[in-house]
Amino acid sequence: MEFEFEGRTEKEAIDRAAAELGLEKDDFDIEILETQKTGLFKKGYVRIRVHTGNTSFHSGHSGNVVEVDDDIGNRITPKREPAREAARQAVYGEPIPQNEFEQKMIEFTTGVIERMGYPGNVSILFREKQKLGIKVDSTHSSILIGKKGKNLDALQLLLNVYADKLGKGDLRVILDTENYRLRREESLVRLAYSVAEKVRESRGSMLLEPMNPFDRWLIHTTLNDIGDVETKSEGDGLYKQVRVYYRGLK
């Protein structure tokens, strides 16, 4: 199910969603729909969409530190989050299934990719509260990933549907291969800062390629604290586009 909430900041909107829905923050995914930064004569404003239930677009690698390429410029610098990075390192553990559910997920994933004609070795990537990472090692990884990760997203959706059938609808399954999810996030963060610089120079806007909700969320949050640049999603359906535009300092 989907709900929309507003707040003066992203944190306030998320806190309001958690309170009104009676859920923990880890129990739902968010998509930032609109942001308005605080100015001299106006208050900040954030509108989010909350996805509850069996959603699957969070990659499970948020918070990794990303270095900006030198050609992007020095005026925009990514925030470092060592505490969250350390927490991420702690969730990796035994790749062998530890219970019946994990075993069934491994068997299901193995069966699906074998029927596709692209077999590989499937193992547990990480375990978190209400989140399970599954890794595929295969010589066919590029095909399993597909253009912009769309094949991997489709496979991940199948895994989440199967997890729901096993009575784990409140758990998100993250599928990865060749560290694609992490590499994709690093690429998107670099893209966001690069586009922000170009928008500043042109005093105009740029429309990015269609992206899934998590990728759009990553662009929005990466640029959220840059005072003279704003972002908004455009289009309909799951794969919308993010427009990055210059607004000037208020």
N, C-alpha and C positions, 0 to 999 in steps of 0.2 A: 504494500500500500504506500501511497505518497501523500505527504503533507507539506505545507509551506509555513515558514515562520520568519519573523523579522526581528531585528535587534539593532542597537547602535553599533555593535561590533559583531564579528563572526562568533566569538565566544559567547556573547550574550544570546545570540539567536540559537546556538546549539544548546546552551543551558536551558533556554525556554522550551525547546523541543523535548529535551530529556524530561523536564519537569511535567509538562502537559501530557506527554505520552506515557509517563511512568516507566521509562526505559533507562538503562545505563547507556552512556555515550558509545560504548563498543557495540551496542545492539542495533545500531542503524548506520546507514551511509548518508552522506550529505552531498548535495550539488549546489554550488553557489550560483544563484541566478542573477543577482545584481549587487553591486557595491557602490557606495558613495562615500568618499573620504571626508573627514572633518575639515571644514574650511573656517574662515574668519567669521562668517555670518550663517553657517549652517552646521548642523550636527551630522555625524557619521551615520550611515545607514547600510545594513546588509540584509538581503533577502535570500533565504536558502530553501531548498526542497529536500525533505527528509524521505528516504526510502527505507521502509521497514520490511521485515520478513526475509525471504531468501534472495538477497541481492548479491551481486558478484563482481562489481566493477572496481572495488578497492584492491590494489595489487598486493598489499601486505608489506611494501617496502618503503612507505612514507618515512621521511626523516633522515634519509641517507644524505651525507654531506656531498655536495657537488661543487667542483671547482669550475669557475667560468673561464672559457678560452681567452687568451690574451687579446685576440682581435675584437672582442666584444666591447672592451673599454673598461675604464676604472671607476666610472661614476655609479655603476650599479653593482653591488656585491652581494652574493648569496649569504643568507644567514646560516650560521653553523649551529647545529643542535646536538652537542656531544652526548647529552643525557639520553636523548631518544635513540641515538646511534648505538650507545652501549646497551640499551634495552633490547634493540633489535638483535645484537650479537648473541644475547643470552637465550633466545628462543630456539636456536638451532640445536638439534640433538640427534638421537638415534634415527637413521634413515629407514630402519626396518619397522614394519607395522607393529604397534604395541597393543592393539585390540582388534576385535572382530570388525568394527566399523572401518578402521584404517585398512585392514586386509581386503575388505570388499571394495573399497575405493581404489586400491592398487589394482585389484583384479579387473575391475570395470574399466579403468583407464587403459590397462594393458590390452584388454579385449577390443576396445574401440579403435585404438591406433593400429592394431594388427588387422582388423577388418578393413581399415582404410588402405592397407597395404604399406604402412610406414611404421613397422615395429620398432620398439626401443625398450630400454630398461627403465622401469618406473619405481620411484622410491619416495619416501616422505622428506620434504624439504625443510619444513619448520612446523612447530605447533605453538599456537597462542590460544588465549581464551576466546572461544567462539570463532576460531579461524584455523584452517589447516592448509599448509602448503604442500603441493605435490610436484615432483620434478620428473621430467622425462629426459633421458639421455638417449639420443638417437642420431644416426647418420642422416636422417631426413628432417632434422630440426627446422631448416629453413622453410620446408613445405608445411610443417606443423604450425609454424608461426604465421605464415602467410603475409600478405601485404598489410603493413601497419598493424600486425598482430591480430587481424580479424579472424584467422583460422584458430588461433590460440584462444581468443575470446569465446568463439563458438564452442570449442571443446570444453572450456571452463564452465560455460553455461550448462552443458550436458552433465558435467560432474555435479554441479549444484542441484540440478533437477534430480539426479540419482540420490544425492545425499538427503534430499527432502523425502524421497520415497523410503529411505532407511530410517526416517524419523529424526533427521538432523537438519530440519529446515531453518533452525536458528543459527546454524554454523555456516560460515562462508568458506568455500574451497577455492584456493588460489592455485592455478596451474602455470608452471613455468618450464622453460627449456633454454639452455645456453644463456642463462641469466638475462633473458630478454626483458623481463619486467623492470629490472634495475637499469639496464642499458637504455630502455625507453624513457624512464624517468629522467635519467641524466641528460639525455638528448633533448627532452622537452624543457627542462630547466634552462639549458643553454639557449634553446630557441627563444624562450620567453624573454630572457635578458637581451638577446641580440635584437629581437623585434622591438623591444622597448627603446633601445638606443636609436634604431632607425626611425621610429615614430617621433622621438624627441627631435631628431635632426630635421625631419620633414614637416613637423608640426601638423601631421595628418593622422591617418589610421591605416592599419593593415588587417586583413581578414585571413585567419589561419585555416588550414585544412579541416574538414569534418573530423571530429574526435568523439570518443565515447565519454561518458560522464566523468570517469576518474581522470582521464587525460585533461579534460577541460578544467576540472577542479584544481589540478596541479598548476595549470597556467594561471588561473585566477589567484590562487594563494601565493604563488611565486612573486607576482607583481602587486599584490595587495597593499604592501607598505611603501610603494613608490609614489610619492606625492603628486607628480604631474602626469601620471599615466593611469588610465583606467581600462578595464576590460568588461565585456558583456558577451553573452551567448546569443547567437542568432540562428534562426531556422527552427524546424520541427523534427520530431522523432528523436531517436536515441543518439544519433550521430549529428550533433550540431556543430556550428563553427564559432570560434572565439574571435571577436574583433578587439584589437588593441588600439587605443586611440589616445592622442595627446589632449590633455585638458588644461595644462598650465597650472602653476602654483596658485592656490586660492588663499 
